[in-house]
Amino acid sequence: MSVINVVSRPLWEVFYGNPKKVTTVGRLLENPFKPTDVKYQEILANINKAKHDHDEHYLRCSFCNSPLYGRRNTGEKDSKEQFTYAFCHNKHAKDSNIEKISSCPFYTGAGNDLYKSYCSDKENEWRTNSKYDVISELERSKSVLSQSIINSHFIFSNDDEVNTRRKPDIYFEDQQANKWAVEFYRSWITTYVAYSREAFFRKQGINLLWLFPVDNGINSAAVEDYIMFGSNNSYLAIRGQHRAANNVFYFGENQLTATNKNGELTVLAKYPVIKKISDNEFDVEFSSKEVSISEMSLSPNERLPFAVDTKPNLINYRNDVAYHLVRLRKAYHYCKTHLSYKDTPDSILTALKAVRDKLVNFEFQNNRTQKRVNTLSLRLQSYCSRAGKNLSYSRSKAAANLLTARNLRRKLTLVPLRKFKQVDFENLRRLGNCIPNLKITSQFISMGEFYTELNTGIEGLNQLKQQRVKTSHALLTLRKLERRVGCFEYLPQEHIAQTNELRSDLDFTLVSSRTSAIVAHLNQKIDKVITRSFRHDLTTDIRKVRSLLHGFSSRIKPLSCMSIDDIEQMKQGEITQALALLRSLDPELDRAKGRLSDVRYTAEKRTVERLQKSLNKAKNHHTDITAKFVAKENSLLQERRWYEERLKKINAQKEEFLASLKRLHELYLVLKNLELSSGNVMQRFDLALLHNEEAIIISRKINDYLDSTDCSIDSDVSYLNYTDKNSCKQLVDEYWSIFGVFKSDADLKLASEFDALTDKLELLNAAIRKREKNVTDLHAIQLERESLLSYVKHYGFQALDERLKRSRWYSLCRQAESLLSPSWSQKENVRGKNGDKNANREQRDHNASVLTQIRHQERDIRRYCSLYVTNKGVKLNLNGTYGQLKRNIKILNERHLSNSTKLILESKLSAISELYTSTINDQ
């Protein structure tokens, strides 16, 4: 079964989105790519999302600004399956006004009939569809400023003394800074309303464009004629480029297509064209032409825009009229000055009749010109009828008609117009029609003038009757309005604005004094209800302001009674709760401020000042209390941050202490194992020195933590049996006591070696005296001692260093140098040369023995590294062998090594160092 989707009230204009946009319900649910049901569900989702996320309304009525909700109705079960999508007023929303909703013309309940009829005349299908079609095209047009397009927006006058506003259907500005207001009309309005709107937009400098439907019937024909001939011809005093033209504009489907194609608003212009059929006959035809707004002639402060200039055509028509009028004057003047009744030729009479006949049926727009032409025509007729004829018959007949006309004139003069009989008027008209055919003098013209005056009076009476009918309708509308307004105890603000607008459209200019009194009495009653409503709204707003201020004072009173000491003693949760309360009071102060701004210009000055003073006092009090609690919250926050940072620092120190304690215990076990191992003293000391610097840093960290106030050794920080400060310090002391034993043994060993070198130097001196040794032997002993001294200084044997400074080594060296001085004999010099050769031979032998030891130590290190993973007892031998290798490298004499030997030795040493380092680091 097919589904029929129906949109209820598709021409209802609504606000949607944020910022608000205006559209109709039909266009809101219309989407060529989505079904109606899908689009409807999206709108419902947007309504719920705006309410949930921002506590706002996604959809509102453009007439009463009330929130809307969606509803989908199904048809009867017997009929086809049908869905009707509708939107309804939400009376249960917080900001809904029941009185405002009940007066809305689109309210589904019992609405206001008066306002409903008022609104329904303005809204119709053609007007709404055309308006939004034009808006869509203007938004895509490059010749229009898109940000200036406004849909149904109020425009206020620039006059500060007169509060006037108008709401055109569309307002926009083009790229040339021209302002445009578009009005769509297919219904009838009074010429006064049209003139008022034109005058308003002329004062604002806005081009007003009236648009009517192309297929319009009789609804707005009168308004179209007024726009074409009345609005434009009322400014004939304007000269130059501001002179108006007779144009009226239409808009339909073809014009919408042309607008889309041209990229700018295109309308159909209708204008009159006066054509001359013969010398005394003219005809008016109406032509049309599609034009764009950029082709129009604009002068917004003086006239309406026009597209086709009709002034040249009108000027040609007036020139023809002036030509005939000049001929008529010249003919009458010629007859009066040159001719007499007896000697007038027939040819002249024929020419005079031809001049007169051309102007008999000619209509002049100016009444004065028409009157003058009639006078001259009658005189020419009188002259032609008298020329060459017997006047006795004409005079007698004229006298009889004149007597009858006088009697009838006297009778009609005494009768009021409202009691005038139509028969007498017809008789007078018959005599008036006979006047041109009678052979009478020009004095009978007064009868024609009386007939004209009487005809004018009757036309005035008819106009008066029409005015009275119009006045009666206006008075009836005013009575209905008064009765409707009287039904309200307090009239809503929206109804007040609409009531005043309805009253402004009613015209009571030409009424009697009694009618004026009735109108004044009805307006007085309406004004009384409006005044009472204004006072009630004002009183309600003042009460709301006071209620908001009282509620603010009662809620903030518990906080204002607290002293600074009380605030200082509050906890973080209490401070947060108090600040939340203070922040919740901000909207109340804002609402009170908004209410006060609404009554600022209507309430008494003293009341407004008193309320403003109370509001300022409440704001200052709120600011002071908030500042106190914010300061307390900031102080608590800073204390909390400081405590967290301190706790973080203490935890970091604890972790570092625990890691240091673990590492020192490992080093302690290494020294213990080294103490139990077998090996010479220097090897064991070298192994103990490997982690000396690390042990110094770790011991300093442990002592610093143990001496600090933040030290706390508990179950979280304890390691093995070190559960208190004494045990941890005892570990440090035991480590350095064991290391001290190694260092003291090394000190004794080095001291014995230095003593051996001293004894060796003493024996060298004795050999030098015997000429058995030379300076090379001395240099070798000195080099050996310098290597031992560098070792002592590098590893911090300060006591040994001081003791060596006081040894007898230096005196023995000076003695050896003196024995080797040049004062010795020439034989000694020759012996010295031979000694140099022997010394070089000894250095080379020394390097060879050291290189042999380095080669054996390299082999041992490689073997120890291969066994290091499976046998941890090899560690001590590996470290000792590596230390001995480094010492052997230092005692090599590089001057007696070849370059190739140096390169080979350097590559082997780098490989051994990398192997040793990787083995130690891996473990």
RAUR-V352283 format. One record per residue. N is the residue number from 1. RES is the residue in one small letter. PHI is phi in whole degrees, -180 to 180 (* if undefined). OMEGA is omega as a letter, one per 40 degrees, with the letter a starting at -180 (NA if undefined). D_LAST is the distance of its C-alpha to the last C-alpha in Angstrom with 1 decimal. Layout:
# RAUR-V352283
n: <N N>
res: <RES RES>
phi: <PHI PHI>
omega: <OMEGA OMEGA>
d_last: <D_LAST D_LAST>
This chain:
# RAUR-V352283
n: <1 2 3 4 5 6 7 8 9 10 11 12 13 14 15 16 17 18 19 20 21 22 23 24 25 26 27 28 29 30 31 32 33 34 35 36 37 38 39 40 41 42 43 44 45 46 47 48 49 50 51 52 53 54 55 56 57 58 59 60 61 62 63 64 65 66 67 68 69 70 71 72 73 74 75 76 77 78 79 80 81 82 83 84 85 86 87 88 89 90 91 92 93 94 95 96 97 98 99 100 101 102 103 104 105 106 107 108 109 110 111 112 113 114 115 116 117 118 119 120 121 122 123 124 125 126 127 128 129 130 131 132 133 134 135 136 137 138 139 140 141 142 143 144 145 146 147 148 149 150 151 152 153 154 155 156 157 158 159 160 161 162 163 164 165 166 167 168 169 170 171 172 173 174 175 176 177 178 179 180 181 182 183 184 185 186 187 188 189 190 191 192 193 194 195 196 197 198 199 200 201 202 203 204 205 206 207 208 209 210 211 212 213 214 215 216 217 218 219 220 221 222 223 224 225 226 227 228 229 230 231 232 233 234 235 236 237 238 239 240 241 242 243 244 245 246 247 248 249 250 251 252 253 254 255 256 257 258 259 260 261 262 263 264 265 266 267 268 269 270 271 272 273 274 275 276 277 278 279 280 281 282 283 284 285 286 287 288 289 290 291 292 293 294 295 296 297 298 299 300 301 302 303 304 305 306 307 308 309 310 311 312 313 314 315 316 317 318 319 320 321 322 323 324 325 326 327 328 329 330 331 332 333 334 335 336 337 338 339 340 341 342 343 344 345 346 347 348 349 350 351 352 353 354 355 356 357 358 359 360 361 362 363 364 365 366 367 368 369 370 371 372 373 374 375 376 377 378 379 380 381 382 383 384 385 386 387 388 389 390 391 392 393 394 395 396 397 398 399 400 401 402 403 404 405 406 407 408 409 410 411 412 413 414 415 416 417 418 419 420 421 422 423 424 425 426 427 428 429 430 431 432 433 434 435 436 437 438 439 440 441 442 443 444 445 446 447 448 449 450 451 452 453 454 455 456 457 458 459 460 461 462 463 464 465 466 467 468 469 470 471 472 473 474 475 476 477 478 479 480 481 482 483 484 485 486 487 488 489 490 491 492 493 494 495 496 497 498 499 500 501 502 503 504 505 506 507 508 509 510 511 512 513 514 515 516 517 518 519 520 521 522 523 524 525 526 527 528 529 530 531 532 533 534 535 536 537 538 539 540 541 542 543 544 545 546 547 548 549 550 551 552 553 554 555 556 557 558 559 560 561 562 563 564 565 566 567 568 569 570 571 572 573 574 575 576 577 578 579 580 581 582 583 584 585 586 587 588 589 590 591 592 593 594 595 596 597 598 599 600 601 602 603 604 605 606 607 608 609 610 611 612 613 614 615 616 617 618 619 620 621 622 623 624 625 626 627 628 629 630 631 632 633 634 635 636 637 638 639 640 641 642 643 644 645 646 647 648 649 650 651 652 653 654 655 656 657 658 659 660 661 662 663 664 665 666 667 668 669 670 671 672 673 674 675 676 677 678 679 680 681 682 683 684 685 686 687 688 689 690 691 692 693 694 695 696 697 698 699 700 701 702 703 704 705 706 707 708 709 710 711 712 713 714 715 716 717 718 719 720 721 722 723 724 725 726 727 728 729 730 731 732 733 734 735 736 737 738 739 740 741 742 743 744 745 746 747 748 749 750 751 752 753 754 755 756 757 758 759 760 761 762 763 764 765 766 767 768 769 770 771 772 773 774 775 776 777 778 779 780 781 782 783 784 785 786 787 788 789 790 791 792 793 794 795 796 797 798 799 800 801 802 803 804 805 806 807 808 809 810 811 812 813 814 815 816 817 818 819 820 821 822 823 824 825 826 827 828 829 830 831 832 833 834 835 836 837 838 839 840 841 842 843 844 845 846 847 848 849 850 851 852 853 854 855 856 857 858 859 860 861 862 863 864 865 866 867 868 869 870 871 872 873 874 875 876 877 878 879 880 881 882 883 884 885 886 887 888 889 890 891 892 893 894 895 896 897 898 899 900 901 902 903 904 905 906 907 908 909 910 911 912 913 914 915 916 917 918 919 920 921 922 923>
res: <m s v i n v v s r p l w e v f y g n p k k v t t v g r l l e n p f k p t d v k y q e i l a n i n k a k h d h d e h y l r c s f c n s p l y g r r n t g e k d s k e q f t y a f c h n k h a k d s n i e k i s s c p f y t g a g n d l y k s y c s d k e n e w r t n s k y d v i s e l e r s k s v l s q s i i n s h f i f s n d d e v n t r r k p d i y f e d q q a n k w a v e f y r s w i t t y v a y s r e a f f r k q g i n l l w l f p v d n g i n s a a v e d y i m f g s n n s y l a i r g q h r a a n n v f y f g e n q l t a t n k n g e l t v l a k y p v i k k i s d n e f d v e f s s k e v s i s e m s l s p n e r l p f a v d t k p n l i n y r n d v a y h l v r l r k a y h y c k t h l s y k d t p d s i l t a l k a v r d k l v n f e f q n n r t q k r v n t l s l r l q s y c s r a g k n l s y s r s k a a a n l l t a r n l r r k l t l v p l r k f k q v d f e n l r r l g n c i p n l k i t s q f i s m g e f y t e l n t g i e g l n q l k q q r v k t s h a l l t l r k l e r r v g c f e y l p q e h i a q t n e l r s d l d f t l v s s r t s a i v a h l n q k i d k v i t r s f r h d l t t d i r k v r s l l h g f s s r i k p l s c m s i d d i e q m k q g e i t q a l a l l r s l d p e l d r a k g r l s d v r y t a e k r t v e r l q k s l n k a k n h h t d i t a k f v a k e n s l l q e r r w y e e r l k k i n a q k e e f l a s l k r l h e l y l v l k n l e l s s g n v m q r f d l a l l h n e e a i i i s r k i n d y l d s t d c s i d s d v s y l n y t d k n s c k q l v d e y w s i f g v f k s d a d l k l a s e f d a l t d k l e l l n a a i r k r e k n v t d l h a i q l e r e s l l s y v k h y g f q a l d e r l k r s r w y s l c r q a e s l l s p s w s q k e n v r g k n g d k n a n r e q r d h n a s v l t q i r h q e r d i r r y c s l y v t n k g v k l n l n g t y g q l k r n i k i l n e r h l s n s t k l i l e s k l s a i s e l y t s t i n d q>
phi: <* -73 -104 -108 -102 -122 -102 -77 50 -69 -92 -74 -84 -136 -94 -145 80 -143 -72 -68 -126 -109 -159 -98 -64 -63 -72 -67 -92 -94 -151 -69 -104 -132 -66 -62 -67 -66 -64 -65 -66 -64 -65 -60 -64 -66 -62 -67 -66 -64 -71 -78 -83 -121 54 -125 -112 -77 -128 -138 -78 -79 -92 -115 57 -97 -68 -123 -132 -93 -149 -118 -108 -107 -80 -71 -69 -74 -85 -64 -67 -140 -122 -113 -98 -138 -123 -128 -71 -95 -74 -94 -71 -65 -97 -85 -112 -64 -66 -67 -67 -66 -92 -72 -68 -104 -72 -77 -85 -78 -89 -88 -64 -63 -73 -64 -67 -64 -76 -69 -69 -87 -108 -153 -65 -64 -64 -68 -64 -64 -62 -76 -66 -66 -62 -62 -70 -65 -66 -91 -79 -82 -86 -122 -74 -63 -74 -91 -74 -129 -104 51 -115 -72 -115 -99 -73 -85 -82 -72 -85 -115 -90 -118 -144 -136 -124 -71 -67 -139 -130 -157 -130 -94 -69 -90 67 -85 -95 -129 -125 -111 -120 -97 -142 -133 -109 -86 -134 -74 -66 -66 -65 -64 -64 -63 -68 -63 -64 -62 -72 -65 -66 -86 72 -114 -77 -93 -116 -83 -123 -118 -69 -67 -95 -74 -93 -101 -62 -119 -63 -65 -67 -63 -63 -66 -65 -74 -110 -78 -63 -81 -74 -77 -119 -69 -73 -79 -114 74 -72 -89 -69 -80 -133 -89 -132 -142 -119 -128 -144 -151 -65 -64 -69 -64 -64 -66 -63 -64 -76 -82 80 -153 -61 -122 -130 -103 -95 -114 -149 -87 -130 -88 -113 -94 -86 -144 -66 -121 -141 -128 -135 -112 -118 -110 -112 -137 -160 -83 -135 -101 -68 -72 -89 -83 -89 -116 -157 -64 -84 -121 -158 -79 -70 -139 -106 -117 -82 -99 -65 -59 -64 -67 -66 -63 -62 -68 -65 -63 -63 -65 -62 -65 -65 -65 -62 -65 -64 -64 -65 -66 -66 -66 -64 -73 -102 -121 -115 -127 -69 -88 -105 -85 -71 -69 -62 -68 -61 -63 -66 -65 -62 -63 -64 -69 -63 -67 -107 -67 -96 -82 -102 -108 -76 -89 -64 -65 -65 -62 -65 -65 -63 -64 -63 -65 -65 -64 -68 -64 -64 -64 -66 -67 -72 -87 -65 71 -127 -86 -97 -67 -65 -64 -70 -67 -67 -67 -66 -62 -65 -67 -64 -64 -67 -65 -60 -65 -66 -62 -66 -73 -68 -83 -94 -65 -65 -71 -105 -73 -91 -71 -67 -63 -66 -66 -62 -64 -65 -62 -62 -65 -71 -80 -59 -63 -93 -86 -91 -126 -80 -74 -67 -75 -64 -60 -67 -64 -66 -64 -62 -63 -64 -66 -63 -64 -63 -65 -61 -64 -63 -62 -63 -65 -61 -61 -64 -67 -62 -63 -66 -64 -63 -64 -67 -64 -62 -65 -64 -60 -63 -67 -66 -66 -66 -66 -71 -94 -72 -133 -80 -64 -64 -65 -68 -64 -64 -69 -63 -64 -68 -64 -66 -68 -80 -82 -110 -125 -75 -106 -129 -76 -66 -66 -63 -63 -66 -64 -62 -64 -65 -66 -64 -66 -64 -64 -64 -65 -65 -64 -63 -62 -67 -62 -66 -65 -64 -65 -64 -63 -65 -65 -63 -65 -63 -65 -63 -64 -68 -66 -63 -63 -65 -68 -79 -92 -60 -59 -80 -71 -79 -82 -86 -66 -65 -64 -67 -65 -85 -74 -92 -63 -63 -67 -63 -63 -65 -66 -66 -63 -64 -66 -70 -71 -84 -60 -61 -66 -65 -65 -65 -63 -65 -64 -63 -68 -66 -69 -101 -64 -99 -116 -84 -66 -64 -66 -65 -64 -65 -65 -66 -66 -65 -64 -66 -65 -63 -63 -64 -64 -62 -64 -66 -64 -64 -62 -63 -63 -69 -66 -63 -65 -63 -65 -64 -63 -66 -65 -61 -64 -63 -62 -64 -65 -64 -64 -64 -64 -65 -63 -63 -64 -63 -62 -63 -65 -63 -64 -64 -64 -64 -63 -67 -66 -64 -63 -64 -62 -65 -63 -65 -62 -65 -66 -66 -85 -80 -101 160 -72 -68 -69 -64 -65 -68 -62 -67 -68 -75 -60 -113 -66 -62 -63 -65 -62 -65 -66 -62 -65 -64 -65 -65 -63 -68 -67 -86 -78 -75 -88 -72 -150 -98 -128 -63 -77 -101 -67 -138 56 -102 -90 -109 -149 -67 -63 -64 -67 -65 -63 -61 -62 -64 -64 -61 -75 -69 -65 -63 -63 -62 -63 -69 -66 -64 -64 -61 -63 -64 -65 -62 -63 -68 -64 -65 -64 -66 -65 -63 -65 -67 -65 -66 -64 -62 -65 -68 -64 -62 -86 66 -97 -127 -132 -66 -66 -63 -62 -65 -65 -65 -64 -63 -64 -69 -64 -65 -67 -64 -62 -65 -64 -70 -68 -101 76 -89 -68 -62 -63 -64 -66 -68 -70 -65 -99 -79 -90 -63 -67 -66 -68 -66 -64 -64 -64 -67 -68 -66 -95 -72 -72 -71 -73 -74 -63 -65 -66 -66 -65 -64 -65 -63 -64 -66 -63 -66 -66 -65 -63 -65 -68 -66 -68 -64 -60 -63 -66 -66 -67 -63 -65 -63 -62 -66 -66 -67 -63 -64 -64 -63 -63 -68 -65 -66 -70 -93 -67 -72 -95 -126 -76 -70 -77 -59 -65 -65 -62 -66 -66 -63 -66 -67 -64 -62 -66 -68 -63 -65 -70 -87 -69 -96 -72 -68 -103 -111 -77 -65 -64 -64 -61 -65 -64 -64 -65 -66 -66 -64 -65 -68 -65 -64 -64 -64 -67 -65 -64 -66 -66 -68 -61 -81>
omega: <a a i i a i a i a a a i a i i i i e a i a i i i i i i a a i a a a i a a i i i i i i i i i i a a i i a a a a i a a a i i a a a i i i a i a i i a i a i a a a i i a i i a a i a i i a a i a a i i a a i a a i a a i i a i a a a a a a i i i a a i a a i a a a a a i a a i i i i i i i i a i a a i a a a a a a i a a i a a i i a a a a a i i i i i a i i i i a i i i a a i a i i a i i a i a i i i i i a i i i i a i i a a a i i a i i a i a a a i a a a a i i i i i i a a a a a a i a a i a a i a a i a i a i i a a i i a a i i i i i i a a a i a a a i a i a a i a a a a i a a a i i a i a i a a i a i a i i a i a i a a a a i i i a a a a a i i i i i i a i i i a i i a i i i i a i i i i i a a a a i a a a a i i i i i i i i i i i a a i a a a a a i i a a a i i i i i i i a a i a i i i a a a a a i a i a a a a a a i i a i i a i i a i i i i i i a i a a i a a i a i a a i i i i i i i i i i i a a a a i a i a i a a a i i i i i i i i i i i i i i i i i i i i i i i i i i i i i i i i i i i i i i i i i a i i a i a a i i a i i i i i i i i i a i a a i i i i i i i i i i i i i i i i i i i i i i i i a i i i i i i i i i i i i i i i i i a a a a a i i a i a i a i i i i a a i a i i i i i i i i i a i i i i i i i i i i i i i a i i a a a a a i a a i a i i i i i i i i i i i i i i a a a i i i a i i i i i i i i i i i i i i i i i i i i i i i i i i i i a i i i i a i i i i i i i i i i i i a a i a i a a i i i i i i a a a a a i i i a a i i i a a i i a a a i a a i a i a a a a a a a a a i a a i i i i i i a a i a i i i i i i a i i i i i a i i i i i i i i i i i i i i i i i i i i i i i a a a i i i a i i i i i i i i i i i i i a a a i i a a i i i a i i a a a i a i i i i i i a i i a a a a i a i i i i i i i i i i i i i i i i i i i i i a a i i i i i i a i i i i i a i i i i i i a a a a a i a a a i i a i i i i i i i i i i a a i i a a a i i a i i i a i a a i i i i i i i i i i a a a a a i a NA>
d_last: <84.8 84.3 82.9 84.9 83.0 85.2 84.1 86.2 87.7 86.0 87.7 86.3 84.4 81.1 78.3 74.7 71.2 69.9 71.4 74.6 76.3 79.7 80.6 82.7 81.7 82.6 80.5 77.6 77.5 78.4 75.6 76.3 72.7 72.4 74.8 76.6 74.8 71.4 72.5 74.0 70.7 68.8 71.3 70.9 67.1 67.5 69.9 67.5 64.5 66.4 67.6 64.2 62.0 64.5 67.4 69.7 72.3 71.7 75.4 78.5 82.2 83.6 86.9 85.8 82.1 81.3 78.1 78.5 77.0 77.2 79.2 79.8 83.0 84.0 87.5 89.7 88.8 92.0 91.5 88.9 85.3 85.1 82.6 83.8 81.2 82.3 81.0 82.5 82.6 80.1 82.3 79.6 77.2 76.8 78.4 81.2 84.8 87.2 90.3 88.7 87.6 91.0 92.7 90.4 92.3 89.5 89.1 89.6 91.4 94.7 94.4 96.8 99.5 100.7 97.4 96.5 99.6 98.9 95.4 96.5 99.0 96.2 93.7 94.6 92.9 94.0 93.1 89.6 88.6 90.0 88.3 84.8 85.5 86.4 83.3 81.1 82.7 82.7 78.9 78.5 81.1 80.0 83.2 82.5 80.0 78.0 76.9 80.6 81.6 82.6 83.9 86.7 85.9 88.3 89.6 91.1 94.0 93.6 96.6 95.5 98.8 99.0 96.2 96.5 93.8 93.8 91.2 91.6 90.0 87.8 87.1 85.3 85.3 85.3 83.7 86.9 86.5 89.5 89.4 90.6 91.6 92.4 94.8 95.3 98.6 100.7 102.5 105.5 105.2 107.9 108.6 108.0 104.4 103.9 105.5 103.4 100.2 101.2 102.2 98.9 96.8 99.1 98.5 94.7 95.0 93.7 95.1 96.3 96.3 98.4 97.4 99.7 99.2 100.8 102.5 103.8 107.0 109.2 106.6 105.8 108.7 110.3 107.1 106.6 110.2 109.6 106.4 108.3 111.6 111.4 108.1 108.6 112.4 112.1 110.7 113.5 113.9 110.5 111.0 108.9 105.4 105.2 108.2 107.3 107.8 108.7 105.4 103.7 100.4 99.2 95.8 95.1 93.1 94.2 93.3 89.8 89.3 90.5 88.3 85.2 86.4 87.4 84.4 86.7 89.1 92.2 95.4 99.0 101.6 105.2 108.0 111.9 113.9 117.7 119.7 123.4 125.5 128.9 130.5 130.7 128.0 124.2 121.4 117.9 115.1 111.4 108.7 104.9 102.0 98.1 96.6 93.3 92.8 92.1 95.6 97.4 99.3 97.9 99.4 97.8 99.7 103.1 103.2 101.4 99.6 101.7 100.9 104.4 106.9 110.3 112.2 113.8 115.2 116.6 118.1 120.0 121.4 122.6 124.2 126.3 127.4 128.3 130.3 132.5 133.0 134.2 136.7 138.0 138.6 140.3 142.6 143.7 144.2 146.3 148.5 149.1 150.0 151.8 153.3 156.0 156.8 159.8 158.8 155.3 154.9 153.4 150.7 149.4 149.5 147.5 144.8 144.7 144.2 141.4 139.6 140.0 139.0 135.7 134.7 136.1 133.1 130.5 128.1 126.9 123.8 125.4 128.2 130.0 130.2 131.3 134.1 135.3 135.4 137.3 139.9 140.5 140.7 143.3 145.4 145.3 146.3 149.2 150.3 150.3 152.2 154.9 155.4 158.7 159.2 161.6 159.9 162.3 160.7 157.2 158.2 159.8 157.0 154.5 156.6 156.5 152.8 152.3 154.3 152.3 149.1 150.1 151.1 147.8 145.9 147.7 146.9 143.2 142.9 143.9 141.6 137.9 135.3 134.0 137.6 138.3 139.9 138.6 142.2 143.3 140.2 140.9 144.5 143.3 140.9 143.7 145.9 142.9 142.5 146.2 146.1 145.0 147.9 150.6 152.9 152.3 151.7 148.4 149.3 148.3 144.7 144.3 144.6 141.6 139.7 140.5 139.3 136.1 135.6 136.4 133.9 131.2 131.9 131.6 128.3 127.2 128.3 126.2 123.2 123.9 124.0 120.6 119.3 120.5 118.9 115.6 116.1 116.9 113.7 111.7 113.5 112.7 109.1 109.1 110.7 108.1 105.4 107.0 107.3 103.7 102.4 104.6 102.7 99.6 99.5 96.8 96.3 92.7 91.6 91.3 94.8 96.2 94.9 96.4 99.6 100.1 99.4 102.0 104.5 103.9 104.8 108.2 111.1 114.0 115.4 119.0 119.9 122.8 122.6 122.6 119.7 117.9 118.4 117.0 114.0 113.5 113.8 111.2 108.8 109.4 108.4 105.3 104.4 104.9 102.4 99.9 100.4 99.8 96.7 95.4 96.1 94.4 91.3 91.3 91.7 89.0 86.6 87.4 86.9 83.5 82.4 83.6 81.9 78.6 78.8 79.8 76.9 74.6 76.0 75.8 72.1 71.0 73.0 70.4 67.9 70.6 71.5 68.0 67.6 64.6 63.5 63.6 61.5 58.9 58.6 58.0 54.7 52.8 54.3 57.8 57.4 56.3 59.2 61.6 60.4 60.7 64.3 65.1 63.7 65.8 68.9 68.5 70.1 73.1 73.7 73.5 75.9 78.3 78.1 78.9 81.8 83.1 83.0 85.1 87.9 87.7 90.7 92.8 92.6 94.3 92.8 92.8 90.9 88.4 87.8 87.4 84.9 83.0 82.9 81.5 78.9 77.8 77.6 75.5 73.2 72.7 72.2 69.6 67.9 67.8 66.5 63.8 62.7 62.3 60.2 58.1 57.5 56.5 54.2 52.5 52.1 50.5 48.2 47.1 46.5 44.5 42.4 41.9 40.8 38.4 36.8 36.7 35.1 32.6 31.8 31.5 29.2 26.9 27.1 26.3 23.2 22.0 22.9 21.1 17.8 18.5 19.4 16.2 14.1 16.7 16.6 12.9 13.8 16.9 15.2 13.4 16.9 18.4 16.4 17.2 20.7 21.1 19.7 22.2 22.5 24.8 25.1 24.0 20.7 19.8 21.1 19.1 15.8 17.3 18.1 14.7 14.5 18.3 19.2 16.9 18.3 21.7 21.5 20.1 22.8 25.4 24.6 24.7 28.0 29.5 29.0 30.3 33.3 34.1 36.9 34.7 32.4 32.5 30.1 30.9 29.4 27.8 26.1 25.5 22.1 22.2 25.2 25.5 28.5 30.6 30.7 31.3 28.2 26.0 27.8 27.6 23.8 24.0 26.6 24.9 21.7 24.0 26.3 23.6 22.6 26.3 26.7 24.2 26.0 29.4 28.6 27.5 30.7 32.8 31.3 31.8 35.3 36.2 35.1 37.3 40.1 39.8 40.1 43.1 44.8 44.0 45.7 48.6 49.0 48.7 51.7 53.7 53.0 53.9 57.2 57.8 56.9 54.0 51.3 51.2 49.3 46.5 45.6 45.7 43.4 40.8 40.8 40.6 37.6 35.7 36.6 35.6 32.1 31.9 33.5 31.0 28.1 30.1 30.8 27.3 25.7 28.7 30.7 33.8 35.9 35.4 36.3 39.4 40.4 40.0 42.4 45.0 44.6 47.3 45.1 46.9 50.3 49.5 48.2 51.5 53.4 51.7 52.3 56.0 56.3 55.0 57.4 60.0 62.9 62.4 64.7 64.6 63.5 60.5 59.8 60.2 58.0 55.4 55.4 54.8 52.2 50.3 50.2 48.9 46.3 45.0 44.9 42.9 40.3 39.9 39.4 36.9 34.8 35.1 33.7 30.8 29.9 30.1 27.6 25.3 25.6 24.7 21.7 20.5 20.9 19.0 16.0 16.0 16.4 13.6 11.1 12.6 12.4 8.8 7.8 11.0 11.8 9.9 13.2 12.7 10.5 13.8 15.7 13.3 13.6 17.3 18.2 16.8 18.9 21.9 21.6 21.9 24.9 26.6 26.5 28.2 31.1 32.0 35.5 35.2 39.0 39.3 36.7 37.9 36.7 35.3 33.3 31.9 30.8 29.2 27.4 26.2 24.8 23.0 21.5 20.2 18.7 17.0 15.7 14.3 12.6 11.1 10.1 8.6 6.5 5.4 5.4 3.8 0.0>
